Amino acid sequence: MNATDRTPADLLRSALAADPARPFVTFYDDATGERVELSVATFANWVAKTANLLQGELSAEPGDRLALLLPAHWQTAVWLLACASTGVVADVGGDPAAADLVVSGPDTLDAARACSGERAALALRPLGGRFPKTPDGFVDYAVEVPSQGDRFQPYAPVDPEEPALIVAGAEHTGAEVVERARAEAAGLGLTGPGSRLLSGLGYDTWEGLSAGLYAPLASGGSVVLCRHLEQLGEDALAKRIESERVTATRRHAS
């Protein structure tokens, strides 16, 4: 990774320049059997489209707070990097009533309606599928995002010293996210390109976000992100670790 990278969006640009074809996020939902693999290039394309949606259609501005009511999921990772690209503060599990915008999964729509600003909803269905019927008061992400541009340019440069992420009530600047993720990568077993971390942690703590997104991104590694991992037996887990060429695991919070 480039030593001059100061924001998570910078890290993604460097990863894209270094090896766009390598796997970056492989997502499993062990409640549904879903598996999705995203290369760096595919992930970056989703981020660009989502950032264009955020900045253009949802009129988000740098410093706006976005309540992110989503579980550990590949689409959540996309939203986190889209926020970083636009200068929007991602408040993971934050109070929608105190937010400028809200992004909700299917299980938190009622709570998300407390947000008086723009609201987007994700069905979290396999292959990024849409809701059968768009929830009242929301735009359906899966309907709106495909038509967005494949390249993103923020209206104003993102300041790495401004708040970028709030998780478990703690606020982090973009520079702090990058520095902390870099510092923690080796301890997670991420030693550079080819490192592959299997994480069963949620995205509601810094530890889960670091293992499940930021540290792999900062180190040139990749993540096998597993939702509902507790439903997978030990034999099946061992087979996954082998088949996905996993080099390190983080299954439980420390």
N, C-alpha and C positions, 0 to 999 in steps of 0.2 A: 504494500500500500504506500501511497505517497505521503511523505512526512509532513507536507504542507496542508494536508486535508484538515479542515477545522470544523466541518459539520457532517452529519450523517449523509447528507446529499453529496458532499464532496467524496466521501468514501465510496458511494455507489458509482460516481463518475469514474473514479480510479479503477474500480473493479471491472467496469465496462471496458475501459481502455486496455486493461491487462489481459483479460481472457473472457470475452463475452459469451462464449459457448459453454463454459463449464456450469455444472449444476450449482445452484445457490440455495434455493429452498425446496425441499421435498416434504410435502405435507401429507400426513395420515390422519384420518378420523376413524378411530377404532370402534366407534358406535355405528358407523354407516358403511365401513369398508372403503371409503374414498381414499384415493392416492392421487396427488398432483405433484408433478416435478416442474420447477421453473428454472431455466438457465438464468444467468445474470442478465442477458439481453432481454429475455421475455419478462423478467421481473422489472427491469428498468423501463420497459415499454408500458407496463401496467402503472408504474409510478408516474410516468410522464402524463399518461391519459388522466389519471386521478388528480394530479396536480393541476392540469388544465381545467378539469371539472370544478375543482375547489376554487381556483382563482377566477375562472371565467363565469361559470354557471351559478356557483354558490356565493360569488362576490366576497370571498374571504380575503382578508388583508393581513400583512405581517403584524404579529402581536395579538391577533384574535385568538380566543380560546375555543378549542373544539373538544367537546366531551365525546370520548371514544368508548362506546359501550359495546365492545366486541371481545370475544374470547381469543385465546391463542389460535391463530388461523393465518393462512398465507395472505388472505385479503386484508387482515389487520396489519400485517407487516407492510403491505403496500401502502396503506393509509398512513402509517407512521412515517414512511419515507416521503410520501407526498406532502405531509405537513412540514417535514424538514426542508423540503424543496421550496415551499412557499413562505416560510417564516411563521406559519401558524403554530400555536402551542398545542400539542397533543396532550390532553388531560385524560389519562387512561382510567376509565371507570369514574370519571368526574361527574359533578352535579350538573345535569342539563340546564337547570334553572339559572345557574350562574355562568353558563357558557354562551358564546356568540353563535355557535353552530353545534349540531349534534350528529353523530353517525351511530346508528343503532343496528344491532342484529335483530332477529325475529322475536327474541324472548324479552326484549327490553323496550318495546315500542311504547308502551303506556308511560313508562318513566321518561322516555325521550321527549314526549309531548310537552313536558315542562319547559323545554327550550323555546324561547320566543323568536329565535332566529331561524336560519335555514336548517332543514332536516333531511338527511339522507338515510336510507334503510338498505340493509343487505340481507338477502334471504339465506346466505351461507349454504346454498345448495351446491351439489357437485357440479363441476365445470363452470362455476360462477353463474349458475342459473338465476333467473329472475323470480319474483313473487308471482303466483298465479293471478293475484289482483294487487295492484300497488296499494300499500297502506295509506289511509287517509292522512293528509298532512305531510307526506314525505315524497321525495323523489326516489325512484328505484335505481340504485347504483348500477345494477346489471343492465338496465334499459339505457341509461344516460352515458355510461363510460365508453362503449365501443366507438361512438362517433367522435370522440375527443381526439385532438392532435397527438401524433406520435412523438413530438418533440416539445419540450417545455422550456420556457424562459420566464423567470419571475419578473414582475414589473419593477421590483427593486431588489438589489443584492441582499441576501440573507446575512444578518449580522451574527457571527458565531457566539458573541457574548450576550446575546439576548436569550430569554427563556425559550426553550424548545420542547421540553417534555416535563409533564407532571405525572408521577406514579407513586401510589401509596402516600400521597400528600406532599411528597418531596419534589422540589422544582430543580430542573437541570438546564443549563444552557447547552447549545449545540456543541460548543467546544468541550464542555464537561462530559457529555455523552461519549464523544470520540475518545477523549483521554481516558475515561474510566473503562470503556470497552477494550481499548488497547492494553491497558494495564492488567485486565482480568483474563485476557485471552489464553495466556500460557497456563494459568491455573485451571482453566476449563479443559485443557488438553488440546487447545488450538495452537499449533506450532507453525502455521503457514499454509500455503497452497497444498491441497490434498487432504488437509485435516477435515474431518467430518464429524460433527457433534450431534448426537441424538438427544433431544430435549423433550421431556414430558412435563415441563413446568408451565404454569399459566403465565399470562402476560400481565397479571395484576401486581407484580412486584418488579423491582429493578433486576433482581437475580434472574427472573424468568425472561425479561426483555433482553438482558445481556446474553444469556445462553441461547435464547431462541431467535436472536436477530443481530444485535449490535456487535457482539464479540466475533462471531463468524465473519461479518462484513468487514470489521476492522483488521482482521488477521489474514484475509484472503482465503478463508475456509468456507465451509458450507454447513447448513443445518438440516437435520431430519426432524421436523417439528411434528410432534405426536399429540393429538388431542384425544382424550379418553384412553390414555395409555394403560390405565389400571384395568381395562377390559381385555387386555392382551395377556395371554399366558406366557410363562417363562420360556417354553420351547419356541413359541411363535416369535417372541422377542429376540431370542438368540438367532433365529433364522433371518429376521429383519436386519439385525446388526451385521450379519455376514453378507446378506445380499446387497445391502446399501453401503457396504465398505465403511462402516462406522468405525472411527478411531477413538472416540471418547463418548461417554454418556453422562447426562445429568437428569436423573429420573425423579429425584426428591429434593425439596428445598433443604439447604444446609442449615 
